[in-house]
Amino acid sequence: MPTFKKKGEVNSFNFPQGFKIDKNGKRIFLPKIGWVNVRKSQAILGKAKNVTVSQKGKHWFVSIQVEQEVAPPKHPSNAMIGGDLGVKRLITLSDGSFVEPIDTSKQTIRIKRLQKQLARKVKFSSNWKKLKAKITTFHTKVANIRHDKLHKISTQLSKSHAIIVLEDLKIRNMTKNSKGSSEQHGKMVKQKSGLNRVILNQGWGMFKEMLKYKQDWLGGQVIFVDPKHTSQTCPACGHQSKDNRLTQSKFECAKCGYQDNADHVGALNILARGHRVLACGEIDISQLVEAGTCLMSDHKAPMVLN
């Protein structure tokens, strides 16, 4: 079925044919529009197949889909790393380093203030349209801040590590509304909505997709493992208990006394599970024996990069 577009929300259109690209790449011919000046962000390689023009905020962008033959890539690194996604830290890596969360609080405060002003305007009036455009500009800035940071982190990780291990988080389930129903009311609704907002603002799903396609470009691999009890299991002795993590950031094993940051412990356990997946294929974490042996399954193990 066709998908109808609402004016002002998704302004984009496609040219599957009839377009021309200047030899210097500084102009592009669009049917029924003519020659338009463009500023290239990167070289146009291969044969251009179609062109998509889209609007984001005050700016218009041209995306050119090309077809080209690419040799099978070989990753320049042979390192492997695990990462734990969170809200206090965007990602904590198994080597002990971490990335601060994305901060868009200044823009969010401005957006809330402008939305209150918008509610008092006459809908579709001139002042309403001006204020609506201003709010859209701030939303675009928030998206640009998020994209910029996620692209930089994912590019750095994918270039320096052939295999990246992450938790297979079900983000849609994690950010479900907790209001409940008229028969059964939800618990801690305000706190849950605040947590959902923070999780979605960090862009975990977008970050995972960026790592996947960038690793494909470089010949690397992203492995997703079972997220259960990653921050409650001791990486030293393997003892698993909710008593090991009494606070958000502190981990202390109730059995052997091992202490560390809880997010770093999660990253270490994620890396260990990634090694087990590479060695033994997809396995149920709950079925692992304490001795560390692997239970083989019918699932084919991912290819190990040399």
Short mmCIF file of the C-alpha atoms (twelve columns), coordinates in Angstrom:
data_MODEL
# 
_entry.id   MODEL 
# 
loop_
_atom_site.group_PDB 
_atom_site.id 
_atom_site.type_symbol 
_atom_site.label_atom_id 
_atom_site.label_alt_id 
_atom_site.label_comp_id 
_atom_site.label_asym_id 
_atom_site.label_seq_id 
_atom_site.Cartn_x 
_atom_site.Cartn_y 
_atom_site.Cartn_z 
_atom_site.pdbx_PDB_model_num 
ATOM 1   C CA . MET A 1   0.000  0.000   0.000   1 
ATOM 2   C CA . PRO A 2   1.232  3.532   -0.674  1 
ATOM 3   C CA . THR A 3   2.638  5.555   2.197   1 
ATOM 4   C CA . PHE A 4   1.278  9.093   2.213   1 
ATOM 5   C CA . LYS A 5   3.494  11.940  3.354   1 
ATOM 6   C CA . LYS A 6   2.305  14.805  5.501   1 
ATOM 7   C CA . LYS A 7   3.566  18.213  4.484   1 
ATOM 8   C CA . GLY A 8   6.187  19.576  6.844   1 
ATOM 9   C CA . GLU A 9   7.215  16.264  8.415   1 
ATOM 10  C CA . VAL A 10  9.107  14.319  5.724   1 
ATOM 11  C CA . ASN A 11  9.960  16.550  2.781   1 
ATOM 12  C CA . SER A 12  11.807 14.337  0.280   1 
ATOM 13  C CA . PHE A 13  11.466 13.162  -3.305  1 
ATOM 14  C CA . ASN A 14  13.346 10.768  -5.569  1 
ATOM 15  C CA . PHE A 15  14.660 10.945  -9.133  1 
ATOM 16  C CA . PRO A 16  15.226 7.419   -10.488 1 
ATOM 17  C CA . GLN A 17  16.246 8.783   -13.904 1 
ATOM 18  C CA . GLY A 18  16.730 11.984  -15.870 1 
ATOM 19  C CA . PHE A 19  19.287 13.523  -13.516 1 
ATOM 20  C CA . LYS A 20  22.791 14.612  -14.507 1 
ATOM 21  C CA . ILE A 21  25.900 15.231  -12.423 1 
ATOM 22  C CA . ASP A 22  28.461 17.823  -13.466 1 
ATOM 23  C CA . LYS A 23  31.961 16.492  -14.154 1 
ATOM 24  C CA . ASN A 24  33.374 18.627  -11.366 1 
ATOM 25  C CA . GLY A 25  30.617 17.447  -9.045  1 
ATOM 26  C CA . LYS A 26  29.636 20.999  -8.110  1 
ATOM 27  C CA . ARG A 27  26.267 20.966  -9.884  1 
ATOM 28  C CA . ILE A 28  23.467 18.489  -10.406 1 
ATOM 29  C CA . PHE A 29  20.631 18.601  -12.933 1 
ATOM 30  C CA . LEU A 30  17.216 17.665  -11.543 1 
ATOM 31  C CA . PRO A 31  14.271 17.107  -13.944 1 
ATOM 32  C CA . LYS A 32  11.719 19.975  -13.919 1 
ATOM 33  C CA . ILE A 33  14.045 21.968  -11.637 1 
ATOM 34  C CA . GLY A 34  17.242 22.443  -13.650 1 
ATOM 35  C CA . TRP A 35  20.859 22.791  -12.598 1 
ATOM 36  C CA . VAL A 36  21.375 23.199  -8.849  1 
ATOM 37  C CA . ASN A 37  24.642 24.050  -7.100  1 
ATOM 38  C CA . VAL A 38  25.747 21.457  -4.518  1 
ATOM 39  C CA . ARG A 39  28.595 21.084  -2.064  1 
ATOM 40  C CA . LYS A 40  30.087 17.605  -2.040  1 
ATOM 41  C CA . SER A 41  30.805 15.945  1.285   1 
ATOM 42  C CA . GLN A 42  32.688 13.100  -0.413  1 
ATOM 43  C CA . ALA A 43  33.704 11.907  -3.869  1 
ATOM 44  C CA . ILE A 44  31.056 10.240  -6.053  1 
ATOM 45  C CA . LEU A 45  32.438 6.809   -6.944  1 
ATOM 46  C CA . GLY A 46  30.794 4.290   -9.259  1 
ATOM 47  C CA . LYS A 47  27.732 4.622   -11.482 1 
ATOM 48  C CA . ALA A 48  24.949 6.878   -10.161 1 
ATOM 49  C CA . LYS A 49  21.631 4.977   -10.088 1 
ATOM 50  C CA . ASN A 50  19.188 7.418   -8.452  1 
ATOM 51  C CA . VAL A 51  19.035 10.692  -6.545  1 
ATOM 52  C CA . THR A 52  17.036 11.574  -3.413  1 
ATOM 53  C CA . VAL A 53  16.479 15.184  -2.345  1 
ATOM 54  C CA . SER A 54  15.440 15.721  1.282   1 
ATOM 55  C CA . GLN A 55  14.929 18.629  3.651   1 
ATOM 56  C CA . LYS A 56  16.202 18.689  7.224   1 
ATOM 57  C CA . GLY A 57  15.444 21.885  9.070   1 
ATOM 58  C CA . LYS A 58  16.495 24.856  6.945   1 
ATOM 59  C CA . HIS A 59  18.757 22.848  4.649   1 
ATOM 60  C CA . TRP A 60  18.274 20.615  1.613   1 
ATOM 61  C CA . PHE A 61  20.428 17.536  1.011   1 
ATOM 62  C CA . VAL A 62  21.087 15.396  -2.054  1 
ATOM 63  C CA . SER A 63  21.837 11.685  -1.598  1 
ATOM 64  C CA . ILE A 64  23.208 9.809   -4.619  1 
ATOM 65  C CA . GLN A 65  22.993 6.024   -4.716  1 
ATOM 66  C CA . VAL A 66  25.819 4.493   -6.752  1 
ATOM 67  C CA . GLU A 67  26.740 1.040   -7.992  1 
ATOM 68  C CA . GLN A 68  30.343 -0.133  -7.955  1 
ATOM 69  C CA . GLU A 69  32.397 -3.294  -7.582  1 
ATOM 70  C CA . VAL A 70  34.278 -3.521  -4.310  1 
ATOM 71  C CA . ALA A 71  36.936 -6.093  -3.449  1 
ATOM 72  C CA . PRO A 72  36.335 -8.195  -0.301  1 
ATOM 73  C CA . PRO A 73  37.720 -6.071  2.570   1 
ATOM 74  C CA . LYS A 74  40.333 -7.247  5.052   1 
ATOM 75  C CA . HIS A 75  40.230 -5.604  8.440   1 
ATOM 76  C CA . PRO A 76  43.473 -3.817  9.398   1 
ATOM 77  C CA . SER A 77  43.202 -4.948  13.032  1 
ATOM 78  C CA . ASN A 78  42.834 -8.303  14.770  1 
ATOM 79  C CA . ALA A 79  41.702 -6.936  18.145  1 
ATOM 80  C CA . MET A 80  38.459 -7.839  19.890  1 
ATOM 81  C CA . ILE A 81  36.586 -5.727  22.436  1 
ATOM 82  C CA . GLY A 82  33.348 -5.812  24.442  1 
ATOM 83  C CA . GLY A 83  31.104 -2.864  25.208  1 
ATOM 84  C CA . ASP A 84  28.349 -2.226  27.745  1 
ATOM 85  C CA . LEU A 85  25.749 0.400   26.767  1 
ATOM 86  C CA . GLY A 86  24.307 2.536   29.545  1 
ATOM 87  C CA . VAL A 87  22.757 5.862   30.517  1 
ATOM 88  C CA . LYS A 88  25.396 7.159   32.968  1 
ATOM 89  C CA . ARG A 89  27.997 6.261   30.355  1 
ATOM 90  C CA . LEU A 90  27.132 5.918   26.691  1 
ATOM 91  C CA . ILE A 91  29.398 2.886   26.384  1 
ATOM 92  C CA . THR A 92  31.943 1.282   28.712  1 
ATOM 93  C CA . LEU A 93  34.599 -0.833  27.007  1 
ATOM 94  C CA . SER A 94  36.313 -3.946  28.314  1 
ATOM 95  C CA . ASP A 95  39.716 -2.198  28.183  1 
ATOM 96  C CA . GLY A 96  38.524 0.161   30.952  1 
ATOM 97  C CA . SER A 97  37.810 3.225   28.816  1 
ATOM 98  C CA . PHE A 98  34.350 4.749   28.493  1 
ATOM 99  C CA . VAL A 99  32.454 7.461   26.616  1 
ATOM 100 C CA . GLU A 100 30.400 10.152  28.322  1 
ATOM 101 C CA . PRO A 101 26.670 10.217  27.472  1 
ATOM 102 C CA . ILE A 102 25.235 12.538  24.836  1 
ATOM 103 C CA . ASP A 103 24.204 15.820  26.452  1 
ATOM 104 C CA . THR A 104 21.419 17.778  24.738  1 
ATOM 105 C CA . SER A 105 19.943 19.318  27.909  1 
ATOM 106 C CA . LYS A 106 20.394 22.929  26.748  1 
ATOM 107 C CA . GLN A 107 18.517 22.290  23.512  1 
ATOM 108 C CA . THR A 108 15.804 20.302  25.316  1 
ATOM 109 C CA . ILE A 109 15.124 23.187  27.726  1 
ATOM 110 C CA . ARG A 110 14.779 25.611  24.805  1 
ATOM 111 C CA . ILE A 111 12.438 23.241  22.962  1 
ATOM 112 C CA . LYS A 112 10.160 22.870  25.997  1 
ATOM 113 C CA . ARG A 113 10.007 26.639  26.426  1 
ATOM 114 C CA . LEU A 114 9.169  27.202  22.755  1 
ATOM 115 C CA . GLN A 115 6.535  24.449  22.768  1 
ATOM 116 C CA . LYS A 116 4.723  26.218  25.620  1 
ATOM 117 C CA . GLN A 117 4.729  29.412  23.550  1 
ATOM 118 C CA . LEU A 118 3.497  27.484  20.512  1 
ATOM 119 C CA . ALA A 119 0.502  26.152  22.461  1 
ATOM 120 C CA . ARG A 120 -0.676 29.737  23.028  1 
ATOM 121 C CA . LYS A 121 -0.489 30.710  19.348  1 
ATOM 122 C CA . VAL A 122 -3.336 30.519  16.844  1 
ATOM 123 C CA . LYS A 123 -2.768 27.318  14.884  1 
ATOM 124 C CA . PHE A 124 -1.388 27.844  11.350  1 
ATOM 125 C CA . SER A 125 -1.049 31.606  11.857  1 
ATOM 126 C CA . SER A 126 2.106  33.438  10.728  1 
ATOM 127 C CA . ASN A 127 3.539  33.576  14.250  1 
ATOM 128 C CA . TRP A 128 2.657  29.902  14.764  1 
ATOM 129 C CA . LYS A 129 4.550  28.931  11.591  1 
ATOM 130 C CA . LYS A 130 7.613  31.004  12.587  1 
ATOM 131 C CA . LEU A 131 7.715  29.400  16.021  1 
ATOM 132 C CA . LYS A 132 7.166  25.940  14.540  1 
ATOM 133 C CA . ALA A 133 10.141 26.458  12.219  1 
ATOM 134 C CA . LYS A 134 12.271 27.547  15.185  1 
ATOM 135 C CA . ILE A 135 11.357 24.402  17.136  1 
ATOM 136 C CA . THR A 136 12.192 22.274  14.087  1 
ATOM 137 C CA . THR A 137 15.621 23.935  13.930  1 
ATOM 138 C CA . PHE A 138 16.347 22.975  17.540  1 
ATOM 139 C CA . HIS A 139 15.166 19.393  16.948  1 
ATOM 140 C CA . THR A 140 17.511 19.215  13.961  1 
ATOM 141 C CA . LYS A 141 20.379 20.468  16.110  1 
ATOM 142 C CA . VAL A 142 19.689 17.749  18.710  1 
ATOM 143 C CA . ALA A 143 19.718 15.102  15.967  1 
ATOM 144 C CA . ASN A 144 22.960 16.514  14.530  1 
ATOM 145 C CA . ILE A 145 24.663 16.426  17.952  1 
ATOM 146 C CA . ARG A 146 23.593 12.793  18.404  1 
ATOM 147 C CA . HIS A 147 24.651 11.727  14.899  1 
ATOM 148 C CA . ASP A 148 28.011 13.499  15.163  1 
ATOM 149 C CA . LYS A 149 28.994 11.773  18.414  1 
ATOM 150 C CA . LEU A 150 27.721 8.338   17.419  1 
ATOM 151 C CA . HIS A 151 29.495 8.489   14.052  1 
ATOM 152 C CA . LYS A 152 32.801 9.488   15.649  1 
ATOM 153 C CA . ILE A 153 32.654 6.739   18.293  1 
ATOM 154 C CA . SER A 154 31.509 4.001   15.895  1 
ATOM 155 C CA . THR A 155 34.165 4.945   13.321  1 
ATOM 156 C CA . GLN A 156 36.925 4.873   15.924  1 
ATOM 157 C CA . LEU A 157 35.798 1.504   17.300  1 
ATOM 158 C CA . SER A 158 35.320 -0.134  13.902  1 
ATOM 159 C CA . LYS A 159 38.746 0.978   12.635  1 
ATOM 160 C CA . SER A 160 40.628 -0.257  15.704  1 
ATOM 161 C CA . HIS A 161 38.798 -3.557  16.396  1 
ATOM 162 C CA . ALA A 162 38.000 -6.432  14.039  1 
ATOM 163 C CA . ILE A 163 35.345 -7.894  16.363  1 
ATOM 164 C CA . ILE A 164 33.046 -5.849  18.596  1 
ATOM 165 C CA . VAL A 165 30.790 -7.599  21.124  1 
ATOM 166 C CA . LEU A 166 27.609 -5.916  22.404  1 
ATOM 167 C CA . GLU A 167 24.523 -6.939  24.350  1 
ATOM 168 C CA . ASP A 168 21.491 -7.986  22.311  1 
ATOM 169 C CA . LEU A 169 19.240 -5.421  23.986  1 
ATOM 170 C CA . LYS A 170 15.543 -5.281  23.084  1 
ATOM 171 C CA . ILE A 171 15.308 -1.496  23.087  1 
ATOM 172 C CA . ARG A 172 11.646 -1.399  22.071  1 
ATOM 173 C CA . ASN A 173 10.692 -3.570  25.049  1 
ATOM 174 C CA . MET A 174 12.935 -1.590  27.401  1 
ATOM 175 C CA . THR A 175 11.267 1.716   26.491  1 
ATOM 176 C CA . LYS A 176 7.644  0.588   26.657  1 
ATOM 177 C CA . ASN A 177 5.139  2.878   28.340  1 
ATOM 178 C CA . SER A 178 4.532  1.884   31.962  1 
ATOM 179 C CA . LYS A 179 1.208  3.674   32.531  1 
ATOM 180 C CA . GLY A 180 -0.688 0.404   32.546  1 
ATOM 181 C CA . SER A 181 -4.473 0.212   32.171  1 
ATOM 182 C CA . SER A 182 -7.531 1.398   34.065  1 
ATOM 183 C CA . GLU A 183 -7.733 -1.992  35.825  1 
ATOM 184 C CA . GLN A 184 -4.044 -2.220  36.701  1 
ATOM 185 C CA . HIS A 185 -2.120 1.017   37.059  1 
ATOM 186 C CA . GLY A 186 1.584  1.166   36.337  1 
ATOM 187 C CA . LYS A 187 4.303  1.656   38.943  1 
ATOM 188 C CA . MET A 188 6.831  4.516   39.024  1 
ATOM 189 C CA . VAL A 189 5.401  5.893   35.783  1 
ATOM 190 C CA . LYS A 190 7.190  9.244   35.982  1 
ATOM 191 C CA . GLN A 191 10.591 7.662   36.684  1 
ATOM 192 C CA . LYS A 192 10.112 5.099   33.901  1 
ATOM 193 C CA . SER A 193 9.173  7.767   31.358  1 
ATOM 194 C CA . GLY A 194 12.291 9.736   32.314  1 
ATOM 195 C CA . LEU A 195 14.466 6.640   31.874  1 
ATOM 196 C CA . ASN A 196 12.854 5.908   28.496  1 
ATOM 197 C CA . ARG A 197 13.611 9.462   27.374  1 
ATOM 198 C CA . VAL A 198 17.279 9.156   28.362  1 
ATOM 199 C CA . ILE A 199 17.678 5.764   26.636  1 
ATOM 200 C CA . LEU A 200 16.128 6.998   23.395  1 
ATOM 201 C CA . ASN A 201 18.200 10.190  23.476  1 
ATOM 202 C CA . GLN A 202 21.430 8.136   23.553  1 
ATOM 203 C CA . GLY A 203 20.513 6.405   20.274  1 
ATOM 204 C CA . TRP A 204 21.524 2.845   21.171  1 
ATOM 205 C CA . GLY A 205 19.746 1.333   18.168  1 
ATOM 206 C CA . MET A 206 21.323 3.828   15.783  1 
ATOM 207 C CA . PHE A 207 24.751 3.157   17.298  1 
ATOM 208 C CA . LYS A 208 24.385 -0.600  16.799  1 
ATOM 209 C CA . GLU A 209 23.375 -0.149  13.149  1 
ATOM 210 C CA . MET A 210 26.330 2.194   12.526  1 
ATOM 211 C CA . LEU A 211 28.763 -0.359  13.933  1 
ATOM 212 C CA . LYS A 212 27.237 -3.147  11.837  1 
ATOM 213 C CA . TYR A 213 27.535 -1.449  8.453   1 
ATOM 214 C CA . LYS A 214 30.944 0.090   9.204   1 
ATOM 215 C CA . GLN A 215 32.291 -3.310  10.212  1 
ATOM 216 C CA . ASP A 216 30.883 -4.723  6.955   1 
ATOM 217 C CA . TRP A 217 32.754 -2.043  5.019   1 
ATOM 218 C CA . LEU A 218 36.045 -2.849  6.764   1 
ATOM 219 C CA . GLY A 219 35.636 -6.622  6.879   1 
ATOM 220 C CA . GLY A 220 34.992 -6.820  10.612  1 
ATOM 221 C CA . GLN A 221 32.181 -8.316  12.659  1 
ATOM 222 C CA . VAL A 222 29.706 -7.308  15.371  1 
ATOM 223 C CA . ILE A 223 28.510 -10.034 17.759  1 
ATOM 224 C CA . PHE A 224 25.427 -9.672  19.946  1 
ATOM 225 C CA . VAL A 225 25.270 -11.807 23.095  1 
ATOM 226 C CA . ASP A 226 22.694 -12.572 25.780  1 
ATOM 227 C CA . PRO A 227 22.447 -9.546  28.131  1 
ATOM 228 C CA . LYS A 228 21.207 -11.476 31.175  1 
ATOM 229 C CA . HIS A 229 23.151 -10.869 34.419  1 
ATOM 230 C CA . THR A 230 26.172 -9.311  32.699  1 
ATOM 231 C CA . SER A 231 26.595 -6.769  35.515  1 
ATOM 232 C CA . GLN A 232 25.795 -9.241  38.320  1 
ATOM 233 C CA . THR A 233 28.364 -11.918 37.432  1 
ATOM 234 C CA . CYS A 234 31.867 -11.746 38.852  1 
ATOM 235 C CA . PRO A 235 34.494 -11.865 36.064  1 
ATOM 236 C CA . ALA A 236 37.056 -13.294 38.507  1 
ATOM 237 C CA . CYS A 237 35.235 -16.266 40.070  1 
ATOM 238 C CA . GLY A 238 31.996 -16.470 38.038  1 
ATOM 239 C CA . HIS A 239 29.704 -16.021 41.061  1 
ATOM 240 C CA . GLN A 240 26.325 -14.628 39.963  1 
ATOM 241 C CA . SER A 241 24.081 -12.811 42.417  1 
ATOM 242 C CA . LYS A 242 22.089 -9.586  42.644  1 
ATOM 243 C CA . ASP A 243 23.970 -8.914  45.895  1 
ATOM 244 C CA . ASN A 244 27.140 -8.351  43.844  1 
ATOM 245 C CA . ARG A 245 25.756 -5.041  42.587  1 
ATOM 246 C CA . LEU A 246 24.304 -3.035  45.440  1 
ATOM 247 C CA . THR A 247 24.512 0.380   43.705  1 
ATOM 248 C CA . GLN A 248 24.345 1.668   40.149  1 
ATOM 249 C CA . SER A 249 28.109 1.998   39.707  1 
ATOM 250 C CA . LYS A 250 29.756 -0.197  42.352  1 
ATOM 251 C CA . PHE A 251 30.360 -3.933  41.940  1 
ATOM 252 C CA . GLU A 252 31.658 -6.077  44.791  1 
ATOM 253 C CA . CYS A 253 31.565 -9.849  44.593  1 
ATOM 254 C CA . ALA A 254 29.886 -11.372 47.642  1 
ATOM 255 C CA . LYS A 255 31.995 -14.528 47.248  1 
ATOM 256 C CA . CYS A 256 35.574 -13.501 46.415  1 
ATOM 257 C CA . GLY A 257 35.479 -9.759  47.175  1 
ATOM 258 C CA . TYR A 258 36.396 -8.597  43.648  1 
ATOM 259 C CA . GLN A 259 35.640 -4.861  43.238  1 
ATOM 260 C CA . ASP A 260 35.262 -2.772  40.098  1 
ATOM 261 C CA . ASN A 261 32.929 -0.404  38.294  1 
ATOM 262 C CA . ALA A 262 29.691 -2.228  37.460  1 
ATOM 263 C CA . ASP A 263 29.680 -1.088  33.828  1 
ATOM 264 C CA . HIS A 264 33.274 -2.276  33.345  1 
ATOM 265 C CA . VAL A 265 32.329 -5.647  34.860  1 
ATOM 266 C CA . GLY A 266 29.461 -5.854  32.373  1 
ATOM 267 C CA . ALA A 267 31.826 -5.119  29.487  1 
ATOM 268 C CA . LEU A 268 34.260 -7.837  30.649  1 
ATOM 269 C CA . ASN A 269 31.453 -10.399 30.843  1 
ATOM 270 C CA . ILE A 270 30.141 -9.352  27.424  1 
ATOM 271 C CA . LEU A 271 33.617 -9.860  25.939  1 
ATOM 272 C CA . ALA A 272 33.881 -13.294 27.591  1 
ATOM 273 C CA . ARG A 273 30.517 -14.320 26.143  1 
ATOM 274 C CA . GLY A 274 31.666 -13.108 22.733  1 
ATOM 275 C CA . HIS A 275 34.695 -15.405 22.965  1 
ATOM 276 C CA . ARG A 276 32.413 -18.323 23.857  1 
ATOM 277 C CA . VAL A 277 30.130 -17.561 20.888  1 
ATOM 278 C CA . LEU A 278 33.117 -17.549 18.523  1 
ATOM 279 C CA . ALA A 279 34.430 -20.798 19.973  1 
ATOM 280 C CA . CYS A 280 31.203 -22.740 20.377  1 
ATOM 281 C CA . GLY A 281 28.474 -21.016 18.398  1 
ATOM 282 C CA . GLU A 282 25.196 -19.689 19.805  1 
ATOM 283 C CA . ILE A 283 24.649 -21.077 23.294  1 
ATOM 284 C CA . ASP A 284 22.303 -20.531 26.208  1 
ATOM 285 C CA . ILE A 285 24.217 -18.688 28.914  1 
ATOM 286 C CA . SER A 286 22.185 -20.362 31.658  1 
ATOM 287 C CA . GLN A 287 23.405 -23.772 30.466  1 
ATOM 288 C CA . LEU A 288 27.113 -22.982 30.817  1 
ATOM 289 C CA . VAL A 289 28.805 -25.207 33.356  1 
ATOM 290 C CA . GLU A 290 30.971 -23.654 36.043  1 
ATOM 291 C CA . ALA A 291 34.103 -25.252 34.647  1 
ATOM 292 C CA . GLY A 292 33.842 -23.043 31.566  1 
ATOM 293 C CA . THR A 293 33.169 -25.777 29.018  1 
ATOM 294 C CA . CYS A 294 30.905 -25.027 26.046  1 
ATOM 295 C CA . LEU A 295 27.676 -26.710 25.052  1 
ATOM 296 C CA . MET A 296 27.593 -27.072 21.294  1 
ATOM 297 C CA . SER A 297 24.423 -26.279 19.352  1 
ATOM 298 C CA . ASP A 298 23.249 -26.749 15.778  1 
ATOM 299 C CA . HIS A 299 23.863 -23.072 15.042  1 
ATOM 300 C CA . LYS A 300 26.923 -22.450 12.927  1 
ATOM 301 C CA . ALA A 301 29.613 -20.483 14.725  1 
ATOM 302 C CA . PRO A 302 30.623 -17.106 13.253  1 
ATOM 303 C CA . MET A 303 33.828 -16.980 11.265  1 
ATOM 304 C CA . VAL A 304 36.915 -16.092 13.277  1 
ATOM 305 C CA . LEU A 305 39.017 -13.411 11.615  1 
ATOM 306 C CA . ASN A 306 42.753 -14.027 11.362  1 
# 
